[in-house]
């Protein structure tokens, strides 16, 4: 029975429709039951009327009220009174906090230039208003440094767009029509739950579901087959599949001829990628590669669902590019349920944000853009490190000389993010946050790891307490979130906090005087592209969500019409060549594999080969996908979910564990040249040999040694988009209590 039926006829209950704000493809429509007399939310559930949500929320968001009414919720502005990192604060009034923050930002801008101020935000909310809706006009008016928000998915997006032009693909509901489904680098049951019912519908019709992943995830255990693969080698598997498809003449010749460019160049590029060669790289047997390619090419419809995990390594962009070529090669796009999905966000690419973000307020200035993955470098006082933090997403882009890097950062404004926990090279990030000359303001719901280093912590509202508008990256609906309850304590929406700062700094543009509802209504009514014809303010108020004006069913590339320069799927991309890449798909190895390849090039007796052999043979590849009960670091302080995850763990294969004297439950020391972290061993066959898996992302303050896995992840950048290399980390693992190893002198020592 639907929860709606429990409350809809209760005169003391008001039902408010909203939307989940979190970084998930599903962007669920939810409904909240509110006691009219107390304005207290008493229940929350998924909206039955939404085609994708179908009345269900994930296990995390189903407990959203526990997070909203958590006893540790921030309810008043706080000012630091102890050392940075101590978490010692005193309450202050909003007027005091806003006045002091505005004064300090004004002084810093006058003395060091506005580029000495850096906003740092990401996907704590995916809303267009509480995300950057007022923050962007504020920082544009100031002229602050710009943040390249690349930490999650840019490598994959770039590879995908070079190939088919936009991040569009198979509609989520159309997976029900597929007969072969490859879930490649995605743990659907943890990070994309609402796709699974459509996959189950397909299975009832005989579809075969295969998971390709280094780990036997929940999804892999629920699928028909798991194909283990070495991290970062997905591109090699895709190239070998194309080799088989072309060599055995399994292509859709008509589709290739009419709707693609560069087939001959692709054929030449994959000629050397035999299944045997790919097997040596990927760990997938050559025979299985051949069978997979044949099944993929001869089963229609065939659907690929790829996710961001497989592109979080140095060659991630090119890996996604190679995989994205596969559907056009076999004509999968012609069929309902055929093709590929990385994200549906490209369906919303015609949104006009100019009236909301107000780039005109820059008044012709072009502040430097810094890569959020290199926050440790950005917060350094060393000009060489600051220069390294610049955003340079393509080979043709260049970072400045240190002398031209600009001023060191003097102010950091953090919202919708917890960089002390999520950013790579945690030691470098914390060293920056500890600087006494760095003025830090954090807008938050809780006193996170990052908030502990702030000079001011400002209490922000949760999704139940403010207006917002959401697009999705797992379906094609726009969703409106209406506030269901009053703000808890003295908390304020991000939008209002930035409005008050703007007023205190003397900013007079009319956009800073508009209320949230007006801003959203104006944004919706300003859209002119035909895809938004169905999206009206009144429909959003009435229904809570509206599907874009797209065909139903939606087969975007059944007859070509790719939004690429050529209008076709580009096996050969002139734009890639111009940007400094190989114009056809090639294999770009992860950095963890470079040492292995280097050893093959050096001869016997070469001292370098001996050193590298020691490192390669005794180290492991570490990946850190999301824990089932956390969403990045959100929910990672809720008691229920902390109990479910138990302790920060490291999954390790039995063979790797035996070689190190490791048994389940023992405390491990996991380290590399960046630092070390203590984790609890979980010996399991659910991870490929040679790889370890640390579910994330734990708050450091809840970890036994006050650190999390990002202590040992590098600030390295991917081949495309300058994205993060979270799954391209080589580590050493030993029992914490025991002797390190007889090889200790040869292995890298953890940084202090």
C-alpha positions in Angstrom: 0.0 0.0 0.0 1.3 3.5 -0.9 2.2 5.7 2.0 0.2 8.4 0.3 -3.0 6.6 1.2 -2.1 6.7 4.9 -2.1 10.4 5.0 -4.0 12.0 2.1 -7.3 12.0 3.9 -5.9 13.1 7.3 -7.0 16.7 7.9 -4.1 17.2 10.3 -1.5 16.3 7.6 -0.2 18.3 4.7 1.6 16.5 1.9 4.4 18.4 0.1 6.0 17.1 -3.1 9.7 17.7 -3.5 12.8 16.1 -5.0 15.9 14.4 -3.6 18.9 16.8 -3.9 21.7 14.3 -3.9 24.4 13.3 -6.4 22.6 10.3 -7.9 21.2 9.7 -11.4 17.8 8.9 -10.0 16.8 12.4 -8.8 13.8 10.9 -7.1 10.5 12.7 -6.6 9.5 12.4 -3.0 6.5 13.3 -0.9 6.6 14.5 2.7 3.9 14.3 5.3 3.9 17.4 7.6 1.9 17.9 10.8 0.0 21.1 10.2 0.0 22.1 13.8 3.7 21.7 14.5 5.1 22.0 10.9 7.1 18.9 11.8 7.8 16.3 9.0 6.5 12.9 10.2 7.2 10.8 7.1 8.8 10.7 3.7 8.4 8.4 0.7 9.0 8.1 -3.0 6.3 9.5 -5.3 4.2 6.8 -6.9 3.3 9.1 -9.9 6.9 9.5 -11.0 7.8 7.1 -13.9 11.3 6.4 -12.5 10.9 6.8 -8.7 7.8 4.5 -8.7 7.1 5.0 -5.0 10.4 4.0 -3.7 13.4 5.8 -2.2 16.9 4.3 -1.6 17.8 3.1 1.9 19.7 6.3 2.6 17.1 8.9 1.5 14.3 6.8 3.0 15.8 7.9 6.3 16.2 11.6 5.3 14.2 12.8 8.3 16.8 11.3 10.6 19.4 13.5 8.9 17.2 16.6 8.9 16.4 16.3 12.7 19.8 14.9 13.7 20.9 16.0 17.2 24.2 17.2 15.7 22.5 19.5 13.2 24.1 23.0 13.0 21.5 25.6 14.1 23.4 28.8 14.7 26.4 30.6 13.1 29.7 29.6 14.7 33.0 31.5 15.1 36.3 29.7 15.7 37.9 30.1 19.1 40.5 27.3 19.1 43.3 26.2 16.8 42.4 25.3 13.2 41.3 21.7 13.1 40.3 21.6 16.8 36.6 22.1 16.0 36.3 24.7 18.8 33.7 27.4 18.1 31.4 29.8 19.8 27.9 30.8 18.7 27.5 34.3 17.1 24.6 36.1 15.6 24.0 36.2 11.8 24.6 39.9 11.8 28.0 39.5 13.4 29.0 36.6 11.2 27.9 38.3 7.9 29.5 41.7 8.8 32.8 40.1 9.7 33.0 37.8 6.7 32.1 40.7 4.3 34.7 42.9 5.9 37.4 40.2 5.6 36.5 39.4 2.0 36.6 43.1 1.1 40.0 43.6 2.8 41.5 40.5 1.1 40.2 41.6 -2.3 41.6 45.1 -1.8 45.0 43.9 -0.6 45.6 40.8 -2.6 43.1 41.0 -5.5 39.8 39.2 -5.8 41.5 36.2 -7.2 42.8 35.5 -3.7 39.3 34.3 -2.9 38.3 30.8 -4.0 34.8 29.3 -3.9 34.9 25.5 -3.4 31.6 23.6 -4.0 30.3 20.5 -5.7 27.3 18.2 -5.5 26.1 18.4 -1.8 23.0 19.5 -3.6 22.3 19.2 -7.3 19.8 22.0 -7.3 20.1 24.9 -9.7 19.4 27.5 -7.0 21.0 26.2 -3.8 24.0 25.0 -5.9 25.3 28.0 -7.8 22.1 30.1 -8.3 23.1 33.0 -6.0 26.7 31.9 -5.3 27.7 32.4 -8.9 26.4 36.0 -9.3 28.1 36.7 -5.9 31.5 35.4 -6.9 31.2 36.9 -10.4 30.6 40.3 -8.9 33.6 39.9 -6.6 35.8 38.6 -9.4 37.0 35.6 -7.4 39.0 32.8 -8.8 36.8 30.3 -10.7 36.6 26.6 -9.7 36.8 23.9 -12.4 34.3 21.3 -10.9 36.0 18.2 -12.3 36.3 15.9 -9.4 33.6 13.3 -10.5 33.0 12.7 -14.2 34.7 15.1 -16.6 37.0 12.5 -18.1 34.1 10.3 -19.1 32.0 13.2 -20.3 34.8 14.4 -22.6 35.4 11.0 -24.1 31.7 10.5 -24.6 31.1 13.9 -26.2 34.0 13.6 -28.6 32.4 10.4 -29.9 28.6 11.1 -30.0 28.4 14.8 -29.2 26.4 15.0 -25.9 25.8 13.0 -22.8 22.6 11.5 -24.1 21.7 7.9 -24.6 19.4 5.1 -23.7 16.4 6.2 -21.7 16.4 4.6 -18.3 13.0 3.0 -18.7 14.0 1.6 -22.1 16.5 -0.8 -20.5 13.4 -2.9 -20.0 13.4 -3.6 -23.8 17.1 -4.7 -23.9 18.0 -8.4 -24.4 21.7 -8.0 -23.4 22.7 -5.6 -20.7 26.3 -4.8 -19.9 26.7 -3.0 -16.6 30.2 -1.8 -17.1 32.0 -0.1 -14.1 28.7 0.6 -12.3 27.2 -0.7 -9.1 23.6 -0.1 -9.9 22.1 -1.4 -6.7 24.2 1.1 -4.7 24.4 4.2 -6.9 21.5 3.9 -9.4 18.9 1.9 -7.7 15.9 3.0 -9.8 17.4 1.5 -13.0 17.3 -1.9 -11.5 13.5 -2.5 -11.8 13.8 -1.9 -15.6 16.7 -4.3 -15.8 14.6 -6.9 -13.9 11.7 -6.3 -16.4 14.2 -7.1 -19.2 15.4 -10.2 -17.4 11.8 -11.5 -17.2 11.8 -11.3 -21.0 15.0 -13.3 -21.3 17.7 -10.6 -21.1 21.1 -11.6 -20.0 22.8 -9.2 -17.6 26.6 -9.0 -17.3 28.6 -6.9 -14.9 32.2 -5.9 -15.8 34.0 -4.7 -12.7 37.1 -5.3 -10.6 34.8 -6.1 -7.7 32.0 -8.5 -7.3 29.6 -5.8 -6.1 26.0 -6.2 -4.9 25.0 -5.7 -8.5 27.5 -8.3 -9.8 26.1 -10.8 -7.3 22.6 -10.1 -8.5 23.4 -10.3 -12.2 23.7 -13.3 -14.5 27.5 -13.0 -14.8 30.5 -11.2 -13.4 33.5 -10.5 -15.6 36.4 -9.4 -13.3 38.7 -6.9 -14.9 41.9 -5.1 -13.8 41.2 -1.4 -12.8 41.8 1.1 -15.6 42.0 -1.4 -18.4 38.4 -1.1 -19.7 39.6 0.7 -22.8 41.7 -2.3 -23.8 38.6 -4.6 -23.5 36.6 -2.3 -25.7 39.3 -2.2 -28.3 39.5 -6.0 -28.4 35.7 -6.2 -28.7 35.8 -3.9 -31.7 38.6 -6.0 -33.1 36.5 -9.1 -33.0 33.3 -7.4 -34.3 35.2 -6.0 -37.3 37.3 -9.0 -38.0 34.3 -11.3 -37.9 32.2 -8.9 -40.0 29.6 -8.5 -37.3 29.2 -4.7 -37.8 26.0 -3.1 -39.0 27.4 -2.0 -42.3 24.5 0.1 -43.3 24.4 2.1 -40.0 28.2 2.5 -40.1 28.1 3.8 -43.6 25.3 6.2 -43.1 25.8 7.5 -39.6 29.5 7.3 -38.6 32.8 8.7 -39.8 36.2 7.2 -39.6 35.4 3.5 -39.8 38.6 2.7 -41.8 40.7 4.6 -39.3 39.0 2.7 -36.5 39.5 -0.6 -38.2 43.2 0.1 -38.5 43.5 1.3 -34.9 41.9 -1.9 -33.4 43.7 -4.4 -35.7 46.5 -5.0 -33.2 44.1 -5.4 -30.3 43.5 -9.1 -30.5 41.7 -10.8 -27.6 45.0 -12.3 -26.6 46.7 -9.0 -26.3 43.8 -7.5 -24.3 43.7 -10.6 -22.1 47.3 -9.9 -21.0 46.3 -6.3 -20.1 42.8 -6.8 -18.6 43.0 -10.2 -16.9 39.9 -11.2 -18.9 40.5 -14.5 -20.7 40.9 -14.1 -24.5 38.1 -16.7 -25.1 35.7 -14.8 -22.9 36.5 -11.5 -24.7 35.7 -13.1 -28.0 32.4 -14.6 -26.7 31.4 -11.2 -25.2 32.1 -9.4 -28.5 30.1 -11.9 -30.4 27.2 -11.9 -28.0 27.1 -8.1 -28.0 27.1 -7.8 -31.7 24.5 -10.4 -32.4 22.0 -9.7 -29.6 19.5 -6.9 -30.2 18.7 -4.7 -28.4 22.0 -4.5 -26.6 22.4 -1.9 -23.9 25.5 -0.5 -22.2 25.3 1.3 -18.8 28.6 2.8 -17.9 29.4 4.9 -14.8 32.0 7.2 -13.5 34.1 4.6 -11.7 35.7 3.3 -14.9 37.0 6.7 -15.8 38.7 7.6 -12.5 42.2 6.7 -13.8 44.7 8.4 -16.0 43.3 6.9 -19.3 39.7 7.3 -18.2 38.6 9.7 -21.0 39.9 7.5 -23.8 38.5 4.4 -22.2 35.0 5.9 -22.2 35.6 7.1 -25.8 36.4 3.5 -26.9 33.4 2.0 -25.2 31.1 4.7 -26.6 32.0 3.6 -30.2 30.5 0.2 -29.7 26.8 0.9 -30.1 27.3 2.6 -33.5 29.5 -0.2 -34.7 26.7 -2.7 -34.4 23.7 -0.3 -35.0 22.4 -0.7 -31.5 21.0 2.8 -31.6 18.3 1.7 -34.0 16.5 -0.3 -31.4 14.5 0.7 -28.4 16.6 -0.4 -25.5 19.8 -0.3 -27.6 22.8 2.0 -27.2 24.7 3.3 -24.2 24.0 5.5 -21.2 26.6 7.4 -19.2 24.3 10.2 -18.2 21.1 11.8 -19.5 22.3 15.3 -18.5 22.8 16.1 -22.2 19.1 16.2 -22.6 19.2 19.3 -20.4 22.1 20.9 -22.3 19.9 23.6 -23.7 19.1 25.1 -20.3 19.9 28.8 -20.4 21.6 29.6 -17.1 22.8 33.1 -18.0 19.9 34.9 -16.2 20.7 32.8 -13.1 24.5 32.7 -13.0 24.9 36.2 -14.4 28.3 35.9 -16.2 27.8 39.5 -17.2 28.7 40.5 -13.6 32.3 39.7 -14.4 32.3 42.9 -16.4 34.8 41.6 -18.9 37.2 40.1 -16.3 38.5 36.6 -16.8 39.7 35.3 -13.4 42.0 32.3 -13.2 40.3 28.8 -13.2 41.7 26.3 -10.6 41.1 22.6 -10.7 39.2 21.4 -7.6 41.1 18.1 -7.7 44.3 20.1 -6.9 43.0 21.9 -3.8 46.2 20.9 -1.9 48.2 22.7 -4.6 45.8 25.6 -4.8 46.1 26.3 -1.0 49.9 26.1 -1.1 52.0 29.3 -0.7 54.5 27.9 -3.2 54.0 29.5 -6.7 55.0 26.3 -8.4 52.2 24.4 -6.7 49.7 27.2 -7.3 50.6 27.1 -11.0 50.1 23.3 -11.0 46.5 23.8 -9.7 45.4 25.7 -12.8 42.8 24.0 -14.9 44.3 22.6 -18.1 41.9 20.0 -19.4 43.5 19.2 -22.8 47.0 18.5 -24.1 46.9 21.8 -26.0 46.2 23.7 -22.7 49.2 24.9 -20.8 49.6 25.8 -17.1 51.3 29.1 -16.3 54.9 29.6 -15.2 55.0 29.9 -11.4 55.8 33.7 -11.7 52.5 34.1 -13.5 50.4 31.9 -11.2 48.8 34.9 -9.3 48.4 35.5 -5.6 48.2 32.8 -3.0 44.8 31.9 -1.7 43.7 34.1 1.2 40.1 33.1 1.5 38.2 29.9 0.9 34.4 29.7 0.8 33.2 26.1 1.0 29.6 25.1 0.4 27.9 21.8 -0.8 31.2 20.0 -0.3 33.5 18.5 2.4 37.0 18.8 0.8 38.9 17.8 3.9 37.4 14.3 3.4 36.8 14.1 -0.4 39.7 15.9 -2.1 42.8 13.9 -3.1 46.1 14.1 -1.3 44.5 14.8 2.1 47.7 15.8 3.8 48.3 18.6 1.3 44.7 19.8 1.7 44.8 19.8 5.5 48.2 21.7 5.4 46.4 24.4 3.4 43.4 24.5 5.7 45.7 24.8 8.7 47.2 28.1 7.4 46.4 30.9 9.9 46.5 33.4 7.0 43.7 31.5 5.1 40.3 32.8 6.0 37.8 29.9 5.6 34.0 30.0 5.7 32.0 26.8 5.5 28.2 26.6 4.8 27.1 23.2 6.3 24.4 21.1 7.9 26.9 19.4 10.3 30.4 20.0 11.7 32.2 18.0 9.1 36.0 17.4 8.8 36.2 20.6 6.7 34.1 22.7 9.2 36.7 21.9 11.9 39.2 24.1 10.0 36.8 27.0 9.4 36.9 30.5 10.8 33.1 30.7 10.5 30.6 27.8 10.1 27.2 28.9 8.8 24.2 26.7 9.2 22.5 25.8 5.9 19.0 24.4 5.4 18.4 20.9 4.1 16.2 20.0 1.2 13.0 19.9 3.3 13.5 23.6 4.2 14.0 25.5 0.9 13.0 25.9 -2.7 15.0 24.4 -5.6 14.8 23.0 -9.1 16.5 19.9 -10.3 17.4 18.4 -13.6 18.5 14.7 -13.6 21.3 12.6 -15.0 19.4 9.4 -15.0 16.1 10.4 -16.6 14.5 13.3 -18.5 12.3 14.9 -15.9 12.6 18.4 -14.3 11.6 18.4 -10.7 10.6 21.2 -8.3 11.4 21.0 -4.6 9.0 23.0 -2.4 9.9 23.7 1.3 8.0 21.3 3.6 9.1 22.6 7.0 10.5 25.9 8.4 14.3 26.1 8.7 15.6 24.2 11.6 17.0 26.6 14.2 18.6 29.6 12.6 19.7 27.8 9.5 19.3 29.6 6.1 19.3 28.5 2.5 22.6 28.9 0.7 20.8 31.4 -1.6 19.9 33.7 1.4 23.4 33.4 2.9 24.9 34.7 -0.3 22.3 37.4 -0.6 23.1 38.7 2.9 26.9 38.6 2.0 26.2 40.5 -1.2 24.2 43.2 0.7 26.9 43.5 3.3 29.5 44.0 0.6 27.5 46.7 -1.2 26.4 44.7 -4.2 23.2 46.3 -5.6 22.3 44.3 -8.7 18.6 43.5 -8.6 19.3 39.7 -8.7 20.4 39.9 -5.0 17.0 41.2 -4.0 14.9 38.4 -5.5 13.5 35.7 -3.3 13.9 32.0 -4.1 10.5 31.4 -5.6 10.8 34.4 -7.9 14.2 33.4 -9.0 13.1 29.9 -9.9 9.9 31.0 -11.7 11.9 33.5 -13.7 14.5 30.9 -14.6 11.8 28.5 -15.8 9.9 31.1 -17.8 13.2 32.3 -19.4 13.8 29.0 -21.2 13.1 29.2 -24.9 14.4 26.0 -26.4 11.6 23.7 -27.7 12.7 20.9 -25.4 11.4 22.9 -22.5 7.9 23.7 -24.0 6.3 21.2 -21.6 8.1 22.6 -18.5 5.9 25.4 -17.1 6.0 26.9 -13.6 2.3 26.0 -13.1 2.8 22.3 -14.0 5.8 22.1 -11.7 3.8 23.6 -8.8 0.9 21.2 -9.5 2.7 18.0 -10.2 6.2 18.5 -8.8 7.9 17.2 -12.0 7.6 17.5 -15.8 9.2 15.4 -18.5 11.1 17.3 -21.2 9.5 17.8 -24.5 11.1 14.7 -26.1 9.7 11.9 -28.1 8.4 9.0 -26.1 10.0 6.5 -26.6 13.2 8.4 -27.0 15.7 7.0 -29.5 18.1 9.9 -30.0 20.4 8.4 -32.6 18.3 5.8 -34.4 18.7 7.8 -37.6 22.0 9.4 -36.8 21.5 13.1 -35.9 24.5 13.0 -33.5 25.3 16.5 -32.0 28.9 16.2 -33.2 30.6 18.5 -35.8 29.9 16.0 -38.5 26.4 15.1 -37.3 27.6 11.5 -37.1 29.2 9.2 -34.5 32.9 10.1 -34.8 35.2 7.1 -34.8 37.7 9.6 -36.1 37.5 13.0 -34.5 39.2 16.0 -36.0 38.3 18.0 -32.9 40.3 15.5 -30.8 43.3 15.9 -33.1 43.1 19.7 -32.8 42.9 19.3 -29.0 46.1 17.2 -28.9 44.7 13.7 -28.7 44.9 10.7 -31.0 41.9 11.1 -33.2 40.9 7.5 -33.0 40.4 5.3 -29.9 43.7 4.0 -28.4 44.6 2.4 -25.1 45.9 4.8 -22.5 47.1 2.8 -19.5 46.5 3.9 -15.9 49.5 5.2 -14.1 49.5 2.1 -11.9 50.2 0.1 -15.0 53.0 2.3 -16.3 55.5 0.8 -14.0 54.6 -2.7 -15.2 55.0 -1.7 -18.8 58.3 0.1 -17.9 59.7 -3.2 -16.5 59.0 -4.9 -19.8 61.1 -2.3 -21.6 64.1 -2.5 -19.3 66.5 -5.4 -19.7 67.6 -7.9 -17.1 70.0 -6.5 -14.6 68.9 -2.9 -15.1 68.8 -1.4 -11.6 65.7 0.6 -12.5 63.9 -2.6 -13.5 64.8 -4.2 -10.2 63.5 -1.3 -8.2 60.3 -1.1 -10.2 59.8 -4.9 -10.0 60.0 -4.7 -6.2 57.3 -2.0 -6.2 55.1 -3.7 -8.7 55.4 -7.1 -7.2 54.8 -6.0 -3.6 52.2 -3.2 -4.1 48.5 -3.4 -4.9 46.1 -1.2 -6.9 43.7 0.6 -4.6 40.2 1.7 -5.7 37.7 3.4 -3.4 34.1 3.3 -4.7 31.2 4.4 -2.5 30.1 2.5 0.5 26.6 1.3 0.2 25.3 3.4 3.1 27.1 6.6 2.3 26.7 9.1 -0.6 30.1 10.6 -1.0 30.4 11.9 2.6 26.7 12.6 3.0 24.9 10.3 5.5 28.4 9.2 6.8 27.6 10.8 10.3 24.2 9.2 10.7 24.3 6.5 13.4 22.2 4.0 11.5 24.5 4.1 8.5 27.7 4.1 10.6 26.5 0.9 12.2 25.8 -0.6 8.9 29.2 0.1 7.5 30.8 -0.9 10.8 34.5 0.2 10.3 36.6 1.7 7.5 37.6 -1.5 5.7 39.9 -2.8 3.0 38.8 -5.7 0.9 41.7 -7.9 -0.2 41.9 -11.1 -2.3 42.8 -14.3 -0.3 46.0 -14.8 -2.3 47.2 -11.2 -1.6 46.2 -11.6 2.0 48.0 -14.9 2.4 51.2 -13.4 1.0 51.1 -10.7 3.7 49.9 -12.8 6.6 46.5 -11.0 6.6 43.3 -12.4 8.0 39.9 -10.8 8.2 39.4 -8.4 11.1 43.0 -7.4 11.5 44.1 -3.8 11.5 46.1 -2.9 8.4 48.6 -0.2 7.6 47.9 1.0 4.0 50.5 3.4 2.6 52.4 5.0 -0.3 54.5 8.0 -0.8 51.7 10.4 0.2 50.9 9.0 3.6 49.1 6.1 5.3 45.8 5.1 6.7 44.6 2.3 9.1 41.9 0.1 7.8 40.3 -3.2 8.9 41.0 -6.3 6.6 38.1 -8.0 4.8 39.5 -11.0 3.0 37.2 -11.9 0.1 37.0 -13.4 -3.3 34.8 -10.4 -4.3 37.8 -8.4 -5.5 40.2 -9.3 -8.3 43.7 -10.4 -7.2 46.2 -7.6 -7.2 43.6 -5.0 -6.3 42.3 -3.8 -2.9 39.0 -1.9 -2.4 38.4 0.7 0.4 34.7 1.6 0.5 34.3 5.4 1.0 34.0 8.1 1.9 34.4 8.0 5.7 34.7 11.2 7.7 38.3 11.2 9.0 37.0 12.1 12.5 35.1 8.7 12.5 38.1 6.8 11.3 40.4 5.0 13.9 43.5 7.0 13.0 41.8 10.3 12.0 42.4 9.8 8.3 40.5 8.3 5.4 41.5 6.7 2.1 42.1 10.1 0.4 45.2 10.4 2.5 46.9 8.2 -0.1 45.1 9.2 -3.4 47.1 11.5 -5.7 46.3 14.9 -7.2 47.0 13.4 -10.6 44.7 14.3 -13.5 43.0 12.2 -16.1 43.9 12.3 -19.8 40.7 14.3 -20.6 39.0 16.9 -18.6 41.6 17.1 -15.8 39.4 14.9 -13.7 40.4 12.9 -10.6 42.4 9.6 -10.5 40.8 8.1 -7.4 41.1 4.6 -8.8 44.7 4.9 -10.0 46.6 4.5 -6.8 49.4 2.1 -6.0 49.6 1.1 -2.3 51.5 -1.2 0.1 49.6 -3.2 2.7 50.8 -4.8 5.9 49.4 -5.9 9.2 49.7 -2.9 11.4 51.0 -4.6 14.5 53.6 -6.8 12.7 57.0 -6.1 11.2 56.8 -4.2 8.0 58.7 -6.5 5.6 62.2 -7.7 4.8 61.7 -5.5 1.7 61.0 -2.4 3.8 64.2 -0.7 2.7 63.2 -1.0 -0.9 59.7 0.3 -0.6 58.5 3.9 -0.5 58.2 5.4 3.0 55.0 7.2 3.9 55.2 10.9 4.0 55.0 12.5 7.5 
